[in-house]
Amino acid sequence: MDEKINKAAQWIKEAKYVVAFTGAGISVPSGIPDFRSPGGLWSHFDPWQVCSDWALQHNPKGVWEFLLEAVFMFNKAEPNPAHLSLAELERRGVLKCIITQNIDGLHQRAGSKNVIEFHGGCTKFYCNDCGKNYSLENLKKLTRENIPWMCTDCGSIVRPDIVFFGEQIPPSALFSSQEHCSKADLMLIIGTSGEVAPANTLPTIVKQNSGKIIEINLGETAYESVSDIRFNRGAEEVLPLIVSKIGGKN
Ligand SMILES: [Zn+2]
């Protein structure tokens, strides 16, 4: 373990362009179960019924029952040492950006500035019809009794700025992620097993450019064949150890 920590820290120090690619696993120690795990949101909500383009049209109350529970869970959670370590690496000029599949906002709350939310985030809201913007403050007035949240201008459903099932990844998130990956000579893959497309194609871009991959994931993943160093442990344990071995750039 110590040897691998030292090697990972050395590689990160030597790299010119480090990006992190994160998924549900990084937020589990913060109290947000992976949506797809037992106890996760998909264990008691059907994604298509509450988080799809169909649901926005046909089941607005169900959409908001799900969103209230999700946003409540996100707000209650705190960034853990893995989120804080990545924020620290950015502050030291080591990490260029985080590409996250998470919608919980914990990277930003940990202090990370350059975060690409591949599937959007649950902090901004807009009307699904007329596009009027709403803030998280507006949402705090919502209760189970007054959902769904409807637009005050046109009466259509208000939605979070996240990618629902059946919708495309916003081109800006896709292109900027691909651009960062094409520049990267080292990627940290953290808490994502590589099951969700097209996000799971990003490590391939790094690999095609001869970049190195350090993977910190519990259990089996789709990335084992591309990972150069692999930690089968929690990132909240491994990342602080790596960071303690790395100084600032210049
Ligand atoms: Zn509207």
Residues whose N, C-alpha, C, O or C-beta is under 5 A from the ligand:
A	BS01	ZN	C127 D129 C130 G131 K132 C151 D153 C154 G155 S156
